[in-house]
Amino acid sequence: MVAKPYLWQAGATLQEHSKRKHKIVREYFARYLTVRCQLPQQSRFRLAVVEGFCGGGRYACGEVGSPIIFIEELRTAAEQFNLKRAVEGMSALDVECLLIFNDESTEAVELLKSHVEPLLAAIKAEVPRLHLQVEYLNKPFQFACPEIKQLIERGRYRNVLFNLDQCGHGHVDHTTLRDIITSYSSAEVFYTFAIESLLAFLQKANPKQYAPQLQALGVTGADLTALDARMSNNEWLGIAERLVFASFRSCAEYVSPFSINNPDGWRYWLIHFASNYRARQEYNNVLHQNSSLQAHFGRSGLNMLFFDSGHDANQLYLFDVSGQNRAREQLSEDIPRLVTEYGDAISVGDFYAGIYNMTPAHMDDIHAAIFQNSDLEVITSAGGERRKPNTIDASDTLRMKRQRSLFPIFFGIDSGKK
């Protein structure tokens, strides 16, 4: 599949999948800044944001692209944080951000500059606690990577966020993704691609990986065009999600393999890569605030990629209320089963680290499911017992109660099934 480039100067069309992706990225970035800038003693926060395929910054309809979304959210955050700190009598917070905007298209880069420069001038005059440095590059992303890395290392940035919204699939290889995640102490990546491009790649690179999966839909490896009519099928979503996760799981500790939920079918994937469970935890939470923007097909508790054709545990999960209710039911059974695999207790921090590649669930649903199960208890570091789900802390211990009901955890039950 050869993707058509955006014609930014003529007025690029904002497609539905891009609109949905932008909303998720905007709200996640706002939450990212809030989480990273919440310490009262903190007086400075530094980060680098990299747009590998920045585009022209504004679409024909007037909506802004992700480079401007990042600038807008940085301004909003710096203003709100310092207003709150002033009211509470705290010291001010300076936010320093290196923004690297790269695109292969000279036209796109020049157009983006015309949109960005007035914003930077306004911020310099009106938001003295926000310090932005913008670097523009005009290269294919793979060729721009060494210079991007040099810019980040020269500025000694440890918090790094990449947005890689490519056309097609083949512009960013797995080695590059792994290098991004492992090169910085805190790195995250948003990665967008068309599923047809990944399948075309797998057809040549690893046909044994995907051919048996597609056969379940009556599609042979040589006939990818037959998928077009099946891309709104729930079973297709489940198959594609497992292929995506298998293809990218080696790139980062936490991989969110959810499709962008589009009326035309599950054709575009937005993956979030992170090295820390807290990032995935917050990402899941943001998806639940934007129900129906991404989609998952499979279990909604733990072992989310478990699949058994026709099994009632496999359902479409759109991060909405009905999905959350179903998740709580499955989690209340899955969590004690997981705890017993460690013995009878596990630190909550280790529990989080172990589950967040396994579930689409919201943090509140995970906590509610723990309290919903009468066989579980949460003990504080001081030895007391937690009484409310919203008070659970990573330093707590999750354990099976000494006296418990006859929970079927020792009978070899498949943890993917009820």
N, C-alpha and C positions, 0 to 999 in steps of 0.2 A: 504494500500500500504506500503510495507516494502522496504525502500530504501537500495541499495547496497552501502556499504562504499567504499571510495576510497582506492586503494592499492598504497599508495604513494611510498613505497620503490621499487616496481616493475615498477613504472612509471605511474602516473595517467593521464588519458585522459582528455584534456580540451574540454568540451562539448560546443556547440555553445551558449547555453543560458548563461553559465558562462562567456564566452568570451565577450558577449554583456554587461552583468552586470558589469564586470570589467572595461570596457571602461567608463560607466556612473559613477561608483564610483570614478575612477581616476580623471575624469574631474570635478566632483562635489567637491571632496576633495580639488583639486587645487583652485577652486573658493571659497570654504569655507575659506581657509587660507588667500586668498587675501582680502576677505571682512572683516575678523576678525582682520587683521593686517594693516589696512590702515590709522589709526590715526597718524599724524606726531608726536604727543606728546608721543606716546606709545613706551616704551623701552623693554617691555617683554610681551609675550603671552604664556599662559599655557593651555594645554588641555590633555585629556586622550582619547586614542583610544582602544577599546576593540574588539578583534576578538573572538567571542564565539565558532567558529568552524574553527580554523585557517588553518588546513591542513598542508601539507609539504612545502608549499611555492613556489614550482616550478613544472611544469607539464612535462610530457614526451617530449612534443614538444619544451621545452625550455622556454615557456612563464611563467612569474611569477604570483603568486597568490596574493590575496589582502593584506596579511601582508607586503609583500615586496613593493607592490604598495604604501601603506601608507608611508613606510620609504623613498622610492624614491621621492615622492611628498613633504615630509617634507624637504628633503635635497635641492631639487630644489627651494622650496619657500624660505628657509632661505638664500640661496645664492643670489637669485634674489632680494629679499627684501633689503638685506644689500648692494648689488651693487648699486641699485637705490638710496638708502638713502645716500650712500657715494657721488654719483654724485651730488645729490641735497643739499649736506651739512647738512644732518639731522643726528641725533644721531642713533647709531646702534640699532638693534632689536634682542633680545634673544628669541628664541623659545624653550620652555620646554615641552616635551611630555612624558607622561607615556604610554607605549604600553603594553597591557595585551593580551598575546596570549594563548588561551586555546583550547585544543582538547581532546576528550576522548581517542584517539589513541596515545599510547606512541610512536609508530613508527613515526607518523606524527610530533609530537612535537620535537623529536630528530632530524629528518630530517630538520625541519624548523630552528632549532638552527644552524645547519651546514651552512645554507644559509644566516642566519641573522648576525651571529657574524662577518664575514669579512666586511659586510656593516657598522656595528657599529664601527669597528676599523678604517675604512677609514674616517667615519664622524668625529670621535673624533680627528683624525690627521689633517683633511683638512677643517672642517666646525666648527670653534670654537664657533659660535653663536647658534649652534643647540645642545641641551642637551637632549639626549634620555635615558630613563630608561625602560628596558624591563623586564617584569615578565612572566614566563612561568608556566602555570597550566596544569594539566593532569587529567581532570575530566569530567563527563557528565555535560553539561552546567548548568542544574538546580542545581546541587550540587556545582558548581563553583561560582554561583551567590553571596552567602554571602561573600566569600573571595574577589571577584572582587570589591564588594561594599566597603569592609574594606580598600582595597588598594587605591581606589579613595578618600575615606573620609580621610584617613591618610595623603594623599598628598594635601588635600584641593583643589581638582580640581573642577571647576564649569562648564567648557566647556567639554562635554563628547559626544563621538560619538561611537555607537555600530554597528558592522557589524555582523549580524546573518545569515550566509549563510548555512542553515541546509539542510541535506538530508531529504526528506519527509516533514512533517509538525509538528509533535507532540512534538518536543524537547523544544519549547518555548511557554509557556502558556500566556494567555491574562493578567493575574495578573502580570507576570514578565515584560511584555511590559509597562504596566501602571506604574509600580514601577520605571522603568528606566526613563520614561519621567517626572515623578513628583518628583523624588529625587534630580534633579540637576537644577540649574537656566537656563542652556542652554544645552539641551540634544536632540540628534537626533539618529534615528535608521534606518539602512538598514536591511530589513527582506526579505529573499528569501524562497520560498516554492513551492512544486508541488501542483497544483490545485486538483489533484485526492485525495491527502491526506486530504485536507480541506473538500472536499465533503464527504469523508468517515467519517470524524469526525462529520460533520453536520448531516449526515444520522442517527447517533446514538444520538447526543446531542440535535439537534433541527430540526427534519424532517419537521416540519410545515414551517420553514423558507425557505427551498430550494426546496421542492418537487413541489410546483406549478410552480416555475420558470422552472424547467427541463421538466415539462410536455409540455411546449410550443415547445420543441424540439422533442417531442415524446419519451422522456426518463422517465421511472418510477424510483422512488426512490430506488427500489431494483436492478436495472439493470444499474449500473454505467459504466459497460464495453461498453454499447451501445454509450457512449459519445466519444469513441476513434475516430470514423469516423467523428465526428461532430466538433472536436476541431479546425478546420481551418475555421469554419463557423462564419461569422461576428456576427450573432445573438447570437451564443454561447458566444462570447467575451462580448457582452453587458450584458447578463445574469450573467456570471461569475463575471464581474466587480462589478455589484450591490451586489452580494452575498459577495464578498470580502470586499467591503466597509461597508456593514451592519455588517459583522462579526468583523471588527476591528475599527470601528469609535469611540468606547468608549475608545480606548487605547491612543489616543492623540488628541490634538486640530486639527492638520492637518494630513490627511492620504492620501497619493498618491496611489490609487489602480490600477495602470497600469500594464498590463501584459508585460513580455518580448516578443517581436515580434520575433517569430521563424518560419522558413519554415515548420516545422512539426506541427504547430498549437500552440494555446495559452495554454500551459501546465504549465509554470512556471511564478510565480508572483514575482516582485521586488517591495516591498512597502517601501516608505520613510515616517517615522513618525517624527513629529516635534511639538514643542509647540509654535512656532512663525511664523507668515505669511511670514517673510523675508526668512526663510529657504525654504518654499514651493515655494516662488516666484523665488528664485535662482534655485531650482530644476527644475521647469518648463522651465526656460531659458536654462539650460544645456540640457534638453531633446530635445529642438528645435535645439541645435547645433549638436545633434546626431540623426537626423531624422531616423525613421524606426527601432530604437533599442527597443522602447517600443510602445505599441499600446493601443488605446482607441476606443470604439464604442459607439456612442451616439451623443449628441450635442457637438459642439466645442466652444460655447459661455459660458454663465452661465447655471446652472442647467444641468451639463454635463451628469448626470445619468438618465435624463428624457428619457423615452422609450415609443414609440408608434409604434407597428409593421407596417412597410410599410411607415412610415412618412419620408419625405425627409430630415428632420433635423438629422436623425440618420444615420451617415455614419462612415466609418472607418477613424480614425484620427491617422496619423503616425508622427505628429509633423513636417510635411514638409511644403513646400511653399503653395501647394494647400489647405492643412488644415488651414494654417494661414490666407489665403484669406477668407476662409469660416468662420473662427472664427471672423474676423473683421466685416463681415456682420451681424452675429448673435449678437455680442457684441454691435454694434451700436444701436440695438433695446433693448437688455437686460439691458444695463446699465441705461438708463433713467428710465426704468420701475422700477428698483431696487431703484434708488434715490427717486422716488416718494413714495415708501413704507415707507421711513423715513420722508417724508414731501416734501421739495423741495431742501434740501441741506444735505450734509454729509461730514465730514472731510475725506480727502483722506486716512489717516491712518486707520480710521474705515472702509472705503470702502474696502481697501485691506484686512483687517482682516475678513471681511464678505464674500469675494468672493473666497478666495484661496482654499477652500475645494470644490468649485463649478465649477472650470474651469481648463482645460488643457492648457489654452492660455499663450503665451509669454507676458511678461510685455510690450514690445513694441507694440504688437497688441492691448492690453487693452488701452494703451495711445492713439494709433492711432484712435481707435474706438470712444474714447471720443471726439476727435477733428473732427472726421468725422461726428458726429451728430450735426446738427445745433441748437438743443435745449439745449445743454450742454455747460457749461463754467467752467473754473478752476480759482479760485481766490486765490492769495497769502495771506500769513498772514498779509502783509502790505496793502492789499486791491487792489492791482493791478491785472491785468488779464494775465494769462499765454498765450503765443502766439505759443509755440512750444511743441510738445508732450514730447520730451526728457528732458524738464525742470521741469516736474511735481514732486512735493515733497510731502512727507507724511504729512507735516504741512499745506498743501493747503486745500481749500474747493472745493468740487465738487458740483455744484448746477444746477438746471434748470434755464434757462434764463427767465427773467421777461416777455418778448415777445417771444412766441414760436409758432411753427407750430402746426397743429392739430395732435399731437401724441396720438395714442389710448391707453392711460394709465389708463383711468378711466372707461373702459368698461368691466372689469372683464375678460380680455384676459388671458388665461393660459400662465404663464411665461415660460412654457416648449415648447411652440409652437410659430411658426411665425405667 
